[in-house]
Amino acid sequence: MAEQNEQLMLNTLKRKLSSNDLGIIDFPTKRALLGSSSENLSSSSVYSLIQKFLVEEHHKGQLNIVSLNQCFQISWWHRQTLLFQFLKIVAKIIYHKGDKDQLKYVLQDIEDICIDILGLPNIPDNIYTTIVTSALQVSKDRKVIADKDNAVVKVEPKPEKGIVSAIIDFAVKIVVKILFPDLPDNPNMFLEGDFAPIREETSPTSDLKIIGDIPANLNGMMIRNGPDPLFDPVAKYSCMLHAIRFKEGKATYVSRYVQTSRLKQERFFEKAEFLKYGDLQGKFGLFMSCVQLLRAKLEILDVSYGWLNADTGLIYHDGMVMALQDFDKPYVVNVSHDGDLQTLGINDYNNRLTHSVIPHPKKDPVTGELFIVGVSYTPPYAIYNYVTKQGVMNDPVPITMSGPSYMHDLGITKNYVIFMDLPFCYNPEHMVKEDDWVYMFAAEKKPRFGILPRYAKSEEKIKWFEFDNPFFIFHNGNSWEEDDDTIVLISCTMKPNNAHTLHSSTSQTNTGVFTSFSLRNLRGSEVPKKTKLFFSPAHVYNGPTRRNFNPAHVYNGPSLLGIQTFMGSNNIDDNNNVTSENSSDSLQYEAVELTLPTVYKYTFNMKTGETSQKQLFRTPCDFPKINQSYIGKRSRYLYTSECDHLAKITSIVKSDLERSLELKLQFGDNKYGSEVAFVSRQLDSPSAEDDGYLTTFVHDEEKSVSFAYVIDARRMELSAMIELPNRVPYGFHATFVTEDEIQAQNLLR
C-alpha cells in the first residue's frame, strides 16, 4: 500500500511538472497528495521523496535544471504544506474564539507543524520545551567568515517579504486580537515616560553647556547601553548606545543604534517581526514560537547571524568595544576619532565562538585575558572559555548545570572562575500547562555556585557549593581569594519576601515565595486577582497598563530590580518580613514580593566545603561597579545604584566593605540616573583604589533635560554636569573606554 501511495504522488507531481504547472498547488490537489490515502506519510517524508524524484529526473535529462531550481529549493512543495498547516491552526483559534478551554485542541496542530519544521522523526516527551527552545535557538549555518584573523563578521542578512510573509503577519494579528482583545498600544510601562525610546540617532555634538569643570585628566568615552525599540509594539529589541566623549576639558555627545541583524531586518520589514521574550506566556507563547520557527524555515527571516539585540552589557577587550546581550554573540562597535560610533559586525573569534556570551564577562586587569560563559537551554546548559590578551579563544569547556537556569554574570579570582546555578529557571512545559511565563522561580531548587580553576580543560575539577535558602543574583561586584583557601564573592542579592493578601480593614503577615509574572499583566488586561512577579533575562520588567486601578491604594507594578512594592504603611522587620496596614474596600488580591537587591558577602572554603552568606548593607541597590584594576583581587570600595520602588535610580552609593560605611550622592527631586562607569584619575599610577571618577547619565524629569555627570569617586561630590541635546532614556550598563584604548582600537582597524 505504501508503495502505491508513493507512486500515486509521484505520478501526480510528474504530470504537473510536465505541463509546466509550477504555481501554488491548489488545496484539492494537496489533499489528493497528502490525504487519507497517504495518511501514514509525514510532510517531511513527502519532501524527501519528491526531492529524490526531482534529482533522478534531472539526471535522466527529463527535467531541465531551470524547472528543478524553480520547483524546489525546499520551498515549492514544503512551503505550501507548512503554510496550509499554519492557516489551519489559525482557523481553529478563530473558530474557538471566546472558548479558551477549546483552544487546547490547537496544541496538537502546533505540535505537528513544529515537528514537521524541525524534521523530527517522532514526538518527544518534552514537546513544548523542544518547540520553544528551537524557536529561541533557531539558526542556520552561515558560510560567511571574517576576511582575516581578528576581523569581525559583517552582518548582511537577507530576509524575504512577499505574499507568504504577509499572510503570516495577518494571521498573527488575528490571533493576538483573539487572545488579547484589550491589548493596549504600548503594553510595557517600563518603556513609557522617560524609559521610552527616542528612536532618533544623534550625530557627534560638541559645544555642550558645561556646569563646573571637566577634569583635565579625564579623557576617553563613557558608553551606556539600553533598549530603544524602533517599531511598535514597544518591546526591548533594538539597542541604542548613548556616549559622551571627554577630551581636553570638552565633551561630545553621540547616540547610535547597534546595527544588529534583527534591527536591519525589522527596518527592511518596517515593523517588529521577531519573537519577543514577553510573548512566551502560556499557549500564546507556544503559538508565537511556532511563528518564529515558520518564518525562519521559510527564510522570511534570516537567522544566520542570530536574532537578538546586544542591548545589555559593554566591555573593551583586544582593541574592541563589544555590545552584549544574553543568548547572542558580541557585536563590535568602533569609536572614531571624532567621537562617533559605528557597528562593525559580530566577533565570533575566527569561527571559534560557537555559543552565546553573557553580558558580564570578566577581564583580568593583570593578564589581560577575558573570561566568558554562555548559557543554553539544552544540556549541559553552560559553556565556559577564555580569550587571551591577543584575542585568541581557547577550547570551550562544557559546564553541567542542574538545569536551564539563568546566569547573567560570573566572577573570577587569581586562580578560579565562579559560576552561578540559581533557582530562576527556564520551563516551557510549565509555561504551556500552567499558562505562565517561560521563566519561573523554582523555590525548591537550592542555589549553587561552581568554582573551577581558570585554565581547566574540563569541568572535572569544578567544586559546587550549595545554599539551603532560595535567592537570586543578577550582578556580582567582585570576587577574590583569601589566605585560608577561602574565596569571597560580593553580590547584589534578591531574596523571597512574604506573600500577603490585602483586603478591607486587614493587616497581616504571611509566609510565601515569589513566582513568575503573568503575561496578562504585561499585556494590559484588567487588574488580576493574583499579581505575580516578573523579571526578565535582560532586566526590562514589562509591566501592565492597568485599568480600574487606583495607585493611591497600592502600587503593585514590577520593579527594574525585581520587587513588587506596596505603597502605604509597610513595615519591614529584621528578617525582611512585610506587615502591611493598607486597606481598601475594593482590593482583594494576592501580591507576591521579592526584596530589592542588597549587598551580600559569600564565602566558599575550597578545602572544607564550608560556606557563609552575610548581608553587608540594607540599602536597596544593584549595578555594582568597582575600580576595574581590582577585578579578581581584594577590593574595599563598591559603587552601586540605589533604586526606588518605581525602578528609578535615585542616588549613587559608595560602600566601604572594610569599615561597613556608606556614602551617597543624591541626584535630587525628580532626577534619576543610570549605572556609573569608574575611571582612575591617573591610569598609570593611581594613588588609591577610589582615586578616580564616576560618570553617568542623569535625567531631570521636571525640566525634561538630560545631563552627563562627572563625580569625584573619592569624595562623592559632583565635579561637572554636561547638558545634553536630547533626552537619554533610562537604560542598562555602562563602561568607560580610555583615550589610550580608543587609539589602540583604531590602530588595529
N, C-alpha and C positions, 0 to 999 in steps of 0.2 A: 504493500500500500504506500509506504514512504517513497519508494522509487517512482511509482505512478504519480504521486503528488509533485515530486521534483520535476519529472518530465513535463507535467502539465504546466508548471510555472515557466519552465524554460521555453516551451513551445509558444506560450503566450507572449513572453518577452521577445522572442525572436521575431514573431510577426510584427510587433510594434517597432522593432528596430529596422526591419526590412522595409517598412513603409515610411521610414524617417519620422515616425511619430515620437518626437523627443520631448514633448511638453510634459506638464504635470500629469501623472497618472490619475485618472478620474476615480472617484470612490467606488463605483461598481466594479471596475477592473481590479482595484486594490482588494476589494472583498473577495473577488474570484481568486486572486493570488494568495491572499492571506486568510481566507475564510475557513469554514468548518472542515473543508476537505484537506486542509493543511494545518489544522489547529495545533499539531504537535511540533510545528516548526516555528522557532522564535524568529524575530526580525533579524537578529544577528546571524542566525544560520542561513536565512534567506539571502542576506547581504553577502555572506561568504560564498554561497552557491552561485549567485549572479556574477560576482566578481570573477570567479573561476571560469564561468561560461564566457564572459566577455574576453578574457585573456586568451582562451582557447580559440575563439572565433577570430580574434585578431591574428593569432599565429597562423591560422589556416588561410589567411588572406580574405576571409569572407566578411570582415568588418574593418572599415578603414580607421586609421588612427584618429582622425578628426571626430568621428562618431564616438569612438571609445572615450576620448577625453571629454567630449560634450555630454555624454550619457552618464559617466560615472567617475567621479573623483572622490568617492564615498558619498557624494551628495545626492545625485539624481533620485535614486530609489530610497535611500535611507533617510534623506531629509524629509521627503513627503510622508514616510511612515511615522517618523518621530513627531512631525507637526500634527498629523492626524491623531496620534495618541494624546498629544498635549491638549488639543482642542476638545477631545472627549472628556478630559479631566475638567476643563473649564465649563463645559456644558453641564456636567453633573453638579458642579458647585452652583451654577445658576439655577438648575432645576431644584436643588435642595435649599435654595435661598430662604433664610429665616428659620431653618430647622437644622441647627448645628449638630444635633445628635446624628442626623443622617450623613453629615459630611465625613464621618469616619469611614464610610464606604468608598470615599475617594482615595483613601490611603493606599488601597490595593493597586489602583491605577497609577498612582505616583510611584509606588514601588516598582511596578512593571516597566514604566518608561525609563526610570533611572537605571534599572538593571540592564535594560537594552542599551542605553547610552554608555554605560560603563563596561558593557560586554562581559557581564558576569555569567558563569555557567549555571548558577542556581542562586536561590535567595539565602543570604547569610542570616545567622541568628540575630545579629545586631544590625538589622537592615537600616534603621534610622541613623545610627552612627555612621554606617557606611555611606549613606547618601549625603548627609550634611558635611562629613569630613571630606568627601570627594569634592563637594562644591567649594569648600574653603581652601582646599589644596589643589584645585583644578589647575592644570598646567599642561604644556606640551613641549616636546623637545625643541630647543632653539639652536639653530645652526650657527647663528652669528656669534662670533667671539671677538675679543679685543684685537686690534691690529698689531699690537706689540706688547711685550711684557709690561706689567704695571699700568697698562692703559685701561680705561673704563669702556664698558659696552654701551654704545649708542642705543638709545631707546627709540625704535622706529616701528611701532605697532601697525598692523594692517587690519583694522576692523572692516566689516561689511554691513551696509544697510540697504534694505530693499523690501520687497513685499513680505518676505518671511519675518524679518525683523519687525515690521510694522504690525503684523498680525499678532506676534507675541506681545508687543508693547500694549496693544489694545486689550488683549485678553488679560494681561496683568492688571490693568486699570479696572477692569470689570471685577476681578476677584478682590482687589483691595476695597472697592466700594461696597462689596457684599459683606466682607468680613469686618470692615471698619467703616461703617456708614457715617460716623461722626468724626472722621479723621480731620483734624484742623490743618490749616495751610502750613503751619510750622509746628510740628509735634515736639520740638526739642527746646525746652525752656532754657537750657544752658547753651544754646546758640541764638538766644534772643538778647535784646537790650545791648549792653556793652560786651557781651560774649559774641554777638552776631558778627557775621562776616562783613568785610568791606568790599570784597570782590573786585578791587581795582589795585593794580600794582603801582608803586611809586618809584620813579627813577631816582638815581642818586641826587639828593637835595642838600645843598650846603647853605651857608649864610643863615643858620638857625639861631634863634634867640637863646642866649645862654645866661642863666641866672647863677651867679657865683663864678668859680673858676675851675676849668677842667685842668687837672694836674698835668704838668709838663711831661712827666714820665709815664703818663697813661697813653699808650699808643697800641692800636690794634682794633679789633671789631668784636662787639658783643652781638651774638646772633640768637634770636629766640624763635622756637618752633611753635606751631599750633595749627588748628584746623581753620580753614576759610573756604567753606563749600561754595563752589562756583555756580551750582544749579540747585533748583528746588526739586524735591523736598529737601529741606536743610538737614544734612547729616554730615558727620565729621570726616568727609572723604575727599577733600582737597587740602593741600598743605601750603601754607604761606609762611615764609621766613621774614621776620622783621629784624633789621640790623642797624646798628649805629657805629660808625667808624670814627675813632678818635685819633687825631694826628696833629701834633704840634699845637695843642690847645684849642683845636677846632673840631667840629663834629659834622658828619654827613650821614643822613638817614636814607634807607632804601627798604623797599619791601618787594619780594618776588615770590611767585608760585614755584614750587618744586615741580619740574616738568616730568611727572611720573607717567608711566604707561596708562594708568587709569585716567588721569587728567586729560591727556592727549585724546583718548578715545571718547571721553564724555564731551569734550569740545567738538569732536567730529560728529557726534550724535546730537549735540546741543541740548543734552539732558543727562541726568544721572541714570546709568544703565546697570551698574554692577550691584552685586549683593551687598547689603549693609548688615553689620552685626546686630543692629537693633531690630532687623526683620526676623531674627532667629528666635521666634516665640511660637510655641505650640504647632498646630497643623499648618498655620500660615508660614512658619519658618521652614517646614518641610517643603511646602509648595514653592517658596522662593529659592530654596536650594535646588529644586528641580529646574527652575527657570535659569539659574546660573549655569547648571550643567548643560542645559539645552542650548543656551546662547554660545557657550564655549564649543560644544560639539559641532554646531552648525557654523562655527567660525564667524559668527556675528561679532563676538568679542575675541580679541587676540590676547590670550592669557600667557603667551610665551615669555613675557617679561615680568610675570607676576601681576597682581591686580590691586595692591594696596597703595598707601599714600604717603609714607615717610613723614608723618606729621607729629612725631613724638620726641625723639631724642636727637642729640647732636654730639659729635666727637671729632677731634682732629687727630689724624694719625698718618704717618708716612706721606706727608705733604698733601693730604686730602682732608677737606671738611666733608663729613658724611652725615646725611639726614637719615634717621632710623625710625622704624615702627615695628611693633610686634608682628611676627609672621611674614616678614618680607626681607629682601636683601637691601643693603645700604645704597642710597643714591649719593653721588658725588657732586658737590656744589663748589664752584670756583669763585674765589674773591678776587676781583680785578683791582688794578692799581687805583682806579678812580672810585672804589668803594661799591661797585655793582656786584650782583650775584648772578651766576649763570649755572644752570644744571648741565652737567657733562654726561651723565648716564649712570649705569649701575656698576658698582665694584663687585665683581664675582671672583676676584683674586685668580685671574687666569683660568677660570672654569673649575677652580678647586673648591669654591664655596657652593655646596650642594644643599644648604639648608638656610633657614631664616636666621636673623640676628636680633636679639632683644634690644630695646632702646638704650640700655645702660651697660655696654661692655666696659671693661676697666683697662686703662693704660698705665703700665708701671712707669713711674717717673724716673726710675734708676736705669732699667734695662731698655726702656722704650718699646717693650712688647705690648701687644694688645690681646686681651683675654676675652673671648666671646663665648656665648652659648646661644643655641637656637632651640626653641621649644616646638613640639609637634603634637598632633592629635593622635598619632599612632605610635606603638611601641618602637623603641624604648622611651619615647616621649621627650628626650633631650639629647642634644649633640654638642659636645664641647671641643673647642680647639683654640690655638693661639697663633698670633701672627708676629713675625719678627719685626724688629725696628725698621728693616728694609722692605717690609710688605710681603714677605714670603709666608704663606699659610702652611701650617703643619697638618699632618693627617688628623682627621676627626676622631674623637673618642665618644662612642655612644654612652649615655648615662641612663641607666634604668631607673625610672621614677616609679612611684606606686600607682600612677595613672596619669591621665592627661590634665595635670594641674597647671595653673597659670603662674609662670615665673617671669617677672618684669625686670629683675635686677639680679646681680650676683655680687660676690665680694672676693677680693684677693688679699693675700698676705705675702710675705717674702718667699714662702715656700709652698703655699697652698691656694686653692681656689674653693670658694664656698657656693654651693647650690642650695636653692630653697624648694622644698616639696611641700606646699601648704594646701590647706583644705578649700581652696577656691577652684572648682573642678568643672571641666567641660563634659556635658552629659546630654547628647541629643535624644537618647531614649527617654530620659526624664522630661525633656522639652516637649516631645510629642504626646507622651502618655499623660502628663500632668498639666499640660497647657502652660508651661513655664518658660523661662528664658533658658538659653542653651548653656549658660554658666550658672552654677549653683554652689552655695557654701555647704560642704559636707561636714556637718558638726561632729560626726562620728570618726572622721579621719584625723589622725594625730599629725600635727605639724612636724616636719623632719628637715634637718639640714645635713647635706652631704659634703664632706670635706675631702678633697683629693689633692695629692701632690701636683704641683703646677705642670710638670713636664711628663706626667704619666702617659704611657702609651695605650693603656686600657683602664677600665674602671675597677680593676681587681683590687686596688689599694684604697678605694674610697671607704670612708668611715661615716656611718649615719648616726645622727643624734636625734632622739625623739623627745617631744614635749607632750604632756597629757592635756593641757588646756588649749582650746582652739583659739587661733588668732590668724591675722593675715598681714603681710608686709608688701607694699609696693616698692618702697625705696630704702636702700641702705645708705648710711652716712659714711662709714669707713670700717675697716677691719684690720687687725694686726695680731702678731704673735707676742706672747709674754714669756718670761724666762722659765716658767714652770710647766712647759708643754701645754699652756692654755692659749686658746685662740679667742679673741674678742671680736664681737660684731656689734656695731651701733646702728640701730634701725629705727624708723618711724613705724610703730606697730598699732594696728587696729584690733580691738577685742570686742566680742559679743557683749551687747548690753541687755537690759531686761526688755522682754516683750510685755506690753501692758495695754489694756483697753480703756479708752476714755468714754465716759458717758455721763449723763446728768448727775451732778452732785456726788461724784465718786472720786475718791483718792485711794490709790492702791499701788503696790509694787509686786510684780510677778517675775518669775524666773523664766528666761527663754533664750533662744538664739536667733540670729538673723538668717534670712534665706534670700532668694533672688527676687529681683524686681519683676512685676507683671508688665508685659508689653502693652496691655490695655491702658495702663497709666501713661506710658511713653507716648501712645498714640492719641491721648487726649480724650478719653471717654469720661463718663460720669465718675465722681469720686467713689471709689470702690469701698465695699465693706471691709476689705482687708487690703492694707497697703504694704507692699514688700520692698525691700531694699534692692537696689541695682547698682553695681559698679562694673565698668566695662574694662576690657583689656588695655585700652589706651587712655583710660580715665576721663572720657567725656560722659558725664552722668546725665543721660537723656531723661528729662522729666516731663510731666504732663502739663498740658494747658487745661486747667481744671474748670469745670462749670459748677454752678451752685455751691461755691466754696468761699468761705469767709476766712481769710488769713488772720483776722484778728482773734479767731478762736484757736487756730493751730496751724503752724507751718509744717507740712508733712512731706515736703519735697526732698529729693535726693541731693546730696552734697558732693562736691568735687572730690572730697577726701573720704567719702563713704559713710555719711551718717544721715539719718532722717531725724530731725530735731523738732521738739515741741516748743513753741513759744508759750510763755506763761511762767507759772511758778514751778519750775523743775528743780529738784534738789538732787545733787549727785553726792553720794556718800563715798567713803574711802575705798569701797570695793567696786566703784563705778556703777552702783545700782541707782536707778532713777525713780523718784517718787514724784508723781505729777499731781498738781492740785487744780488743773484746768477743769472746767465744767462747761457743758453746753447741752441744751435740750435736744439738739438735732444730731450731735456727733455720737456715733456708736459703731466704731470700727477699730480694728486692732492695728497697732503700729509696732513694727519690729525694728529695733535700732542696733546700730553699730557705733561704737565710740569713734570720735575723730582720732587720728593718729597722734601719739605722743612718743617722745624719745625713750627707747629702751636699750638696755645693755644685755647682750647674751654672751655667755662664756661656754666654751667646749674644751674639756680636758682630753687631749689626744691619747693619754696613757690610761686613765681610769674610766673614761666614758662619761664622767660627771658633767652635768650642765647646770646653768643658772639663768634666770631671767629677772631683770630688775628694771622698774620704771625709774628713769632718771629725772624727768621733768613732767609736769602736768599740763603745760601749755599745749593746746591743740595745734599741731603743725605738721608739715610734710615738706617735700622737695629739699632734702638735706644737701648742703654743699660744704666743701672744705677747701683749704689750700691744696691744690692738686699735687703739689710736690710731696704731700704727706700721704698720698694714697698707698695703702698696704703697710703703713707703719703707724706707730702710736701718734695720735693727734690729740690736741687739747681743745680746739675750738670747732664748733659746728654751727653753721648758719642755716636756719630753716625759715619757712614762710608760715606765719600764723594766719589761720583762716577763721572766718565767722561761719554762722550756720547757713549762709547762702553761697558758700564755696568761694568767697572772695577773699583775697589776701589783704589783710589789714595792716600788717607790720612785718618787719624782718627781725628775727630773734637770733642773737649771738649767745650760744650756750657754752659755758666753761665746764668741760667734762671733769676736770680735776677738782674744782672748787664748788661745783654744783650751783653756779650762779648764772643768771640770765640777764642780758641787756637788750632792750628793744628799741628799734626805730619805728615809731608810729607814723603812718602816712597821713593821718588826719581824717576829719569827717568827709565822707563821700569820696574818698580817694582809695584806690585799690591797685595792687601791684601784680607782678609776675615773679617767677623764680629768679633768684640772683645768680650772677656768674662772678667768681672770685678771680682776681688777677694780682699777683705780687707787685709790690711797689718797685722793688729792684729785682728784676728777674734773675740776674746772675748771683746776687748775694743778699737776699732779704735778711733783715736784722732779726726778725721774729716771725713765728708762724702766722700771726694775724697782721703782719705788716703789709697791707695791700688795700685794694679797693673792691667794692661790690658794685656791680652795675645791674640795672633792671629797668623795666618799663612800668610807669605808673599812670593811671587814668583818673582824671578829676571828673567825676560824673556830674557834679553841679555846674561846672563851666564847660563841659564837653571838650576838654583839651587833654591830650596825652603828652607825657614827658619821658625823657630818659634821665634816670637818676645816677649820679656817681656818689658813692657813700664811702667814707673812711672806715675800713673794716676794723681798725683797732679801737677807735673812739665811738663808732656807730653814730657818726654825725654826717649830715648831708654836705657834700663838697660842691656839687653843681647840679643844676636842673637844665635840661635842654628841651625847649618846646618843640614839638614835632608837627609836621604839616597836616597830619590826619590822625584819626583815632587808631590806636593799636588795640585790637580785641584782646581780651584775656586769653592766655594760651598755656602752653606746657613748658618744656625745658629749654634752658639757655646754656650757652658756652661762650668763652672768650678766646678768640684767636689772636695771638700776639702779632705784632708787626713783623717780627722775625719769621714766624710761621707763615704769614701771608707771603712774604718774599720767597721763602723756600718752596711754597706751593707753586708759585708762578715759575720758578726756575725748573721745576720738574715737568711742567707742562710745555 
